Amino acid sequence: MARYLKHPVSGAIQAEEKWLEEMPTWQERALDQGKFKSREQQFADLIEVVEDENGEWIAVGTDDE
């Protein structure tokens, strides 16, 4: 079963393997206050999600019941 990840800013959801395919094209960039964000750090920021019975994506480890 594929693992799905959500971008915390854009809300885009894709299978983990798609994110990994795109990762080499991501820009490594400096953040505010002189902090650097590598591709690996950007990947780590993605949120694992699953689709519930209503077709809604929910973060793994959250309990909305």
Buried (B, 14 or more C-beta within 10 A) or exposed (E): EEEBBBBEEEEEBBEBEBBEEEEEEBEEEEEEEEEEBEBEEBBEEBBEBEEEEEEEEBEEEEEEE
